[in-house]
């Protein structure tokens, strides 16, 4: 990622969860440990169904007496409603700040120019009262800043950053192997642990109970993880079908079909070899196994 480039992630939204019970409320729901989140550290987490299936994923950043949740904007309203369902009589407030704050991405190298930074995933500092943090999933994704919309362009000028095409960022994210676009297409179709959330620092197996914890722990402890979410590359044709085959053997299913596609792949199946090309209906595809998947 170029040190001079800045990506305005206008497709990201912000919820603010605050109040005296905000920490306990989130801790009982999310896959990660909220105790990891403080003024100098942010985390990645997800919200699952009681069966452990994917619903939402988001980044959590400490802000004042509560927490920012950085989530795909197309999912924000549904995430708000899901959290509101769990709220009951909890002494918390959930506010959608997507029209007031904007999320931006900058390079790891630029982040390390700030005074007091550390090259650690999730490491967080403040710049003009706005949080800047190294992506807690993978450092390769660079850093993020959550800034009030009114201050955005002044901050860019002070930091000597130039706005670049957002597709560059998401193309890079796709190549790294991290799904960030059209994640609503994953809902209820794949287990959270199959989305590689353990490798992306999004699941804490030592924390207490949370929604979907039982199945997530069972898959982990009984070594039942046989499918994973991998990016795919279209070689020929158009992605009209879902089923991915090799010599008539089904090895996966396309879940995200848009510009940056992902599929659930039976990566341990004897018919899967990442060097091969695969059939998906009339289309020919390649499956990209991220280097950080063992």
N, C-alpha and C positions, 0 to 999 in steps of 0.2 A: 504494500500500500504506500503510495507516494506521500512523502512528509508534508507536502504543500496542499494536499487535497483534503476537502471536507465534504461530507455527504449529508445533506439534509434529509433525514428519514421521515418524510411527511406521512408515511404509511404506518408510523408507530404512534401509539396513544399512551396517555399517562393517567393512571388512577392514583389517588392519594388516600391511603388508609391511615387514619389517625384516631387518637383517643387513648384513654388510660388502659383499655383492654386490647389495643391493636396488636401488640406482640403476641399475647396468648392466643388471640383469635387466629392469626396467620399460622402460628406454630401448630395448631390442631388440624390445619387443612393441607398445608403444602408439603412437598416431598423433601425439601431441604430444611436445615436447621436455622431458624430465624436468629438464633443467638450469634450466628456468624456475621450478621449485618450490623455494622456500626459506622461511625464517621469515617473510618479508614478502610472499610471493606464492604463490598456489595456481593450479591450472589445471584445465581440462576436457580430457578425452581419451576415446578409445574403443579397443576391442580388436576387430579385424576377422578374418574368415577369410582364408586365403592368397589368395583371389580378390578380396578387398576388400569383402566383404559384411559387414553389421552383425552383431555378436554382443552386445557390451555397451558401455555408456557410463558414465562415472563422473567424479567430481571428485577431484582428488588434492591432499592437504594434507600439508605436512611435519609430522612429529611425532617428537620425540626422535631416535633413530637410524634412523628409517624413514619410512613414508608411510601416512596414512589414505587409503583408497579409499571414497568415499561413493557407494553404488550403490543402485538400487531393490532393496528387500529380497527381493522375489520372485525376483530374479536372483542373489542373493548366493551361494547354494550352487553354482550352475552356474559363476559367475565364479571361485569358489574352486577348483573342480575343473579349470577350464580353465588357470588359473595354475599349479596343481599339476602339470598335464601338462607344461608348459614348464619346470618347476623343475629337473628332472633332478638334477645334482649341484651346482647353484648354492648358495652359502652364504647362504641366505635362510630366513626363517621366515614363513609366512602364517597369520595368526590371525583367526578370525571374532569380532569384538568387538560384534556387533549386540545382544547382551543386556546389555552393560555401558555402551554409549554411545548417546546419542540425538542425532538431527539436528534442529535447529530453524531456522526462517526468520523474519527480522525485516526491517523496512523499511530502505531506503537511508538515509533521513533519520536513523533511529535509529543506524545504523552510524556515520554521520558525527559523531555526538555524542561518540563515544569519542575520547580523546586520541590524537593521532598518526596518525589515519586519513587516507586519501587517496581521492578519488572515482574510483578506477581499478578496472576489472574484475580480480578476483583478488587485490586488495590484502588482506593478512592481518595481523592483530594477535593478541595473546593477552589474554584476560580471565580472571583467576583460573586461569591455566595452560591455559585452553581456547582453541582457535583460533576466531576469528571472521573471516570473509572475505566480501568483496563478490563476488557470483556472477560467475565468470569468463566466463560465456556472454553475459549481458546484465545491465547494472546495474539495469534495470527489475525484475528478479526479487528485488532486495534482497540481503540478506546471509544467511549461514548461520553457525551456531555448532554445534560438535561438543562435547558436554558429557557428563561422567559422569552417569549416570541419578540417582545419589544426590545430586548437586549441582543438578539441574535447577531445582527449585521455589524453592530459595534464591536462585539466580541470577536467576530471573524476578522475585522480590520486590525484589531489589537494583536491578534495571534498570527497575522499574515497568512491566512488560509484562503484558498479559492474554492468556491462551490463547484463540485463535479457531478457528473451524471450518476444518479442513484443506482442505475443498472450495473455499473462497474462494481459497486460494493456487493450487490446481491449475486453477481456472477462469481465473484471471489468467494463469497460465503458458500455457494453451491459447490465450487471446486474443493473447498476445505471439507465439505460434507455436512454442513449445518443448515437445516431447513428453517427459513425465516419468513417465507412468502406463502400465502394461501394455506396456512396451517389449519384453517377451519376444515379442510378436506381430510384431516387426520382424525377428527373427533369421533370417538367411539369405535374406531377401526383398527387400532393398534395399541398394545400395552405401552405405558410410559417408558418402561425399562427397555423396550424394543426400539425406542427412539434414541438410544445411546445416551440417555440422560445421566447414567452413572459416569461414563467417560467424559461427559461435558460438565461434571461437577454439579449436577442438578438433583442428585438423590443422596440423602444421608441415611445409611443403614443403621446408624447408632442412635438416632433420635427416637423419641417415643412414637406413639400412634399418630397416623394422619389418614386422610381419606385415600383408600386404595392400597394401604400399607401391607395388608395381609398377602394379597396375591403378588405384589411386587417382591416382597421378601421371599415368598415361596419359589418364585421363578429363579431368583438369585441363589438361594441356598440349595435348591435341588438341581441346579445346573440345567434348567429347562429353557434357557435362552437360545433358541434355534433360528430366530428370524431377527433381522435388524433393518432399520431405515437407512437406505443408501441412495445417494444421488445417481441419476441415470442420464446418459447422453444419447440423444437421438441421432442415429447415423443415416437413416433413410426412412422416408415415408412420414406418416402422421400418427400421433398417439390417439387412436380412437378406441382401442381395446384396453383391458386392464391386465389380463393374464400374461405373464412372461414365461416363455418356454425355451428349453434347449433340447433338441431332438425329441420333441413331443412330451418331455418331462416338465411339469410346472415347477419353476424355481422362485416365483415371486408374483407380486401384484402391484401395479402402479397405483399410488394413492394421491400424489399431487401431479396433475397433468399439465400445469401451465408452463410458463417460460423457463422456470427452474425446477424440473421434475424430480420427484423422489418416489422410491418404491420400497415395499416391504420384501426383503430378499431372504430366502432360506440359505443363508451363507455357509452353513455347515453341510449342506446336501452334497452328495458325491457328484451330482451333475452340475454343480456351480463351480466355475473357474472364472475369475475376474478378467482373464486374458481373452475369453471368448466373446463373440457377439451373440445376441439373443433375439428371438422373435417375440414381438408383441402385436398380435394380429398380423397386419401386412407391414408393420414397421420393423426396422432393425435397430437395436439399441446396444449400448455398452453400459455395464454397471460399474460405477466407480467406488471401489472399496477404499474408504479413507485410511491414510497411513497410520492413524492413531487407534484403529480397530485391530485387535490381535486375534 
